Amino acid sequence: MGKDNMHLSFSTSCIKMQKKQNFIFLILFLLVVACATAPYTYRKQLILIDPDTEMRMGLDAQKQILKKAKLCKDKEIVNMVNRVGWRIAKATGHIDLPWEFKVIEDSKTANAFCLPGGKVFVYTGILKYTQDETGLATVLAHEIGHAIARHGAERMSMVLVAQVGEAALATALKGYSETTQQAFLIGYGLGAQLGVLLPYSRVQEYEADHLGLILMAKAGYDPRKALAFWERMSQESRKKHIPEFLSTHPTDEKRIEAIKKLLPAALKYYNPNGGKNAGN
């Protein structure tokens, strides 16, 4: 190898090393300046998205979903979802949010999710698994737990850091760039529109279980009864065609055992009369 080629190779290696070091410094810097804390668990989080931007993007996503979705007209189902939803919403302490609970008529889709700003969607297909109000409260409390812990913003932040790198990160965070929009869809579990559907991390899932049990208890639902729903879902996971909810919420014996261990702490918040006057 000639001297010029050796010099070029050495320079290229130095540039790559410098970029790697810059990226590491960026992550360390972000961990300091963009550190948030999850409610109840006090876990430290890296969140680059401010709440106002997060809420605006949530509202935009809601509009897009409502353009395509067929809403359920069964008053009994709609009233039940609103009744349970408002009890959980009241339990969060974020009653100032513009909460809305929409039921999408789709018996083949067993799913539910909560967008920033308290925009909750429930597909009718999940109701055969929830079976009753307590089962529904389990699902809604879990999804709202993800929302109040800002798991979507946390995951969106990691997607942005991984995709855009140091130079473009500030630009991506300023507006609705394509990268930012894609990160939002992936971050909030709507990435199926991109051909990608990523589950929350196991840490976030367990945290949402933890928060969900507490919210259930505060809303007046016995958190011990949440086990029945997760055990039903565990049985479903053994089948060939699993519900969409399970593709992003894997259920196994470890998870159920973890939920059992969380119950004593959740029961301290249990108020059988909690939230019964909430809702419309």
Secondary structure, DSSP 4 states (H G I P E B T S, - for coil): --HHHHHHHHHHHHHHHHHHHHHHHHHHHHHHHTEEE-TTT--EEE--S-HHHHHHHHHHHHHHHHHH--B---HHHHHHHHHHHHHHHHHHT-TTS--EEEEE--TT---EEEETTTEEEEEGGGHHHH-SHHHHHHHHHHHHHHHHTTHHHHHHHHHHHHHHHHHHHHHHHHS--HHHHHHHHHHTT-GGGGT--PPPPHHHHHHHHHHHHHHHHHTT--GGGHHHHHHHHHHHTTSSS--HHHHHS---HHHHHHHHHHHHHHHTT--TTTTTT---
